[in-house]
Structures are given as structure tokens and as C-alpha cells.
Amino acid sequence: MLKEKLLLKSLGGEITSPPPVWLMRQAGRYLPEYRSTRARAGDFLSLCYNPELAAEVTLQPIRRFGFDAAIIFADILLVPQALGVDLRFVEGEGPRLSTISSRNDLNNLKPIDEIDSRLSPIYDTVRLVKSKLPEDVALIGFAGAPWTVATYMIAGRGTSNQAPAHDLMKNNTFVFDLLIEKITTATIHYLRKQIEAGAEVIKLFDSWAGSLSGQDLINYSLKPLSKIVSALKQSYPDIPIIVFPRGAGEMYRGFAKKTSADAIAIDQTVPISFMKNLQVEACVQGNLDPTLMVSGGKKLVEETKKLRDQMSEGPYIFNLGHGITPDADPKNVEIMLNTLRS
Ligand code: CP3
């Protein structure tokens, strides 16, 4: 008989004790076994496109910690690459991409029906992980949200304030809107394929939503996310979706409802009292400060208990407010898990 998956229960609106737990970037450089597999692959992108090794690193944190969910090992920037953008990761610096600034650049992007020639290894990873996953662990597929992906495609790199994307939005709204539309369409296609390959939950990362305000947040975070959620729900009504408009602050309120997402992920700047209030509209995920995975100690135990206890009256998924960092200590992950599950 199939064991029940805790993550799916919470996403379905059930209150569970303890709550399900997984961590953003749970497969990553803080784990020695990840560093060793990545070295075998050669570099980060080769690892993403190698289904055997990508499945291996996806499963490493499940074996070590017994998380309630695995998230497929890939990157949000694989979609731009599949659209024809040049992408590389510079050690110690981050991603570098060829940039989009004109109608001509847009016309040079590949049509949607060609992106699978690049993305099909990711679907293979999903199938492989699914076949090896313990039966009580849920499999999460993901993509970047159109705005966040666009910020990298326009600037050609990560930026602290997303200024190049804001400039294009203001100075060439026509091209900017077409780019958002193109990414939206590609993302819907990519996520459908992940679901068909076996993803049981989808998460959308709008990591730079916090730099949008007012009508821009509505037009470029809320609307594209709603479009993606509604397209996926139309084909796969039973696949729960988590949205993460990181840094949305006050605008987290109503976000899950307006996008029709099943859960809202919250960053560490939001107080627990505010997070609690969001449990009436959807399941809430978050928001332990990732730096506690580095510093550990009494504060880690206290903050873990505080979240567990104060969020226990509604559907809740324990997670960090952002990705776990390379300098995190795996021992602190264990301390957090023991505290949460005791
Ligand atoms: O969470 C997981 O374990 C699944 C895999 C995953 C990665 N990236 C692997 C990764 C996921 C879900 C992402 C999402 C992602 N990628 C986001 C959104 C979430 C967020 O963090 O805000 C963004 C903005 C990216 C783009 C990206 N990828 C950047 C800016 C960088 C470089 C910064 C860094 O940490 O080095 C990456 C690289 C990356 N993606 C790594 C991993 C494990 C590190 C690569 C390495 O091994 O060197």
C-alpha cells in the first residue's frame, strides 16, 4: 500500500504535526557528496544535463536527511538557454548570459516547439528520480517566474536591483512585454513536460518579485504567474502549485488567491504573525532565516520551535526563507530536523 505523502497533505489544506519539511537548494555545495558528484560531472551545467548524476544529487539530501520532498536538480536559467541564449556559470561569480534588448534579439529566440531538444534530459531526470524515490517523499518540479527569468536575460547576469530589466520595461515596453509572453509560454510547456514525466508538485520561483511595486507587480509577477497556474490547472487540476514571490512584503496578502496557487512561499523578512494570517487563503511555506543553518546554536532551535508552534493552526510546510548557502553546516540541518520532528 502506498504511504501517504506529508507534503501533499499540507498542500491539500490539511494540518499535520509535524509539518512536512524540505529546503530550497537542499542539493548543493554545503554537502560534500554534492561537491564530489559535481566534480565528476565537470561543471554545474553538465551536471544539470546529465540525468544519472542530476538524479543522484537530487536524492542525496533525501538519503542523508529524510526530507519530505525532493526538488528536481536543474536551474531556472535552463529555459533561456533552451530558447537559444548563451549561458555559462563563472566560478565564484554566477551566471553570464547573452542579452536581450531588441525586437531582433527576440526574433532570434527559438520557437517553443524546439526547446525540448535542450530540455529533454531534465524530463529524464524527473523520470529517474521518480523511479528511485521513497514512496512517502513527494517530487517537486520547478521553473523560474517570467519576471525573474527576464531580469537575467536582459542584464545577462544577476543584478542587485534589476535595473536593466526595469529600464527595458519603461523604455521599450513592447519588447519587454513580448519577452515576458515568450518566457511564459516556454515555462508552461516546460512544466507540463515535467508533470508528464512524474513531477507531483510545481514550484514557481519569482526571486526578484520584491523589486516590482504597484501595477508593475500586478502586470509582471501576478499576471504571468496566474497565467501559468491556470494553464497547468486546466490540464492537471490535481497537481498542487507553490508560488514564491520573494520580497513581496505586504503584497504576499492575496497573492495565492489571485494566482489560484495552492501554497505561498514566504521569505525570512516576513514576521510569523503576518505569515499565520495567510494560512486562511492557502498553505504557507517558510521562512526560517538561512543564516541559522550557518550559525546554528540555541537560536536555531528556538526559531525552529517558534515556527512549528505558531504555524500549527493551519496548513504549513517548513522551509527556509531562501536557499541554503554553501557555508551552511549539514549538522545544523540535522538539529533543525530533530527539533521539528521531536
Ligand atoms: O533547490 C534545489 O535543490 C533545486 C535546484 C535549484 C538550483 N537553482 C540549483 C543551483 C533551484 C530550484 C534553483 C533555482 C534558481 N536558480 C533561482 C531561484 C531561487 C533563488 O535562489 O532565488 C535562481 C535565481 C537561479 C539562478 C542561479 N543559479 C544563480 C544566480 C546561481 C549562482 C549563484 C550560486 O549560488 O552560485 C545558480 C547556480 C546554482 N543553481 C547552484 C545550484 C546548486 C550552485 C552551482 C554550483 O554547484 O556551483
Residues whose N, C-alpha, C, O or C-beta is under 5 A from the ligand:
A	BS01	CP3	L23 M24 R25 Q26 A27 G28 F44 I71 I72 F73 A74 D75 I76 G94 P95 G158 F205 S207 G323
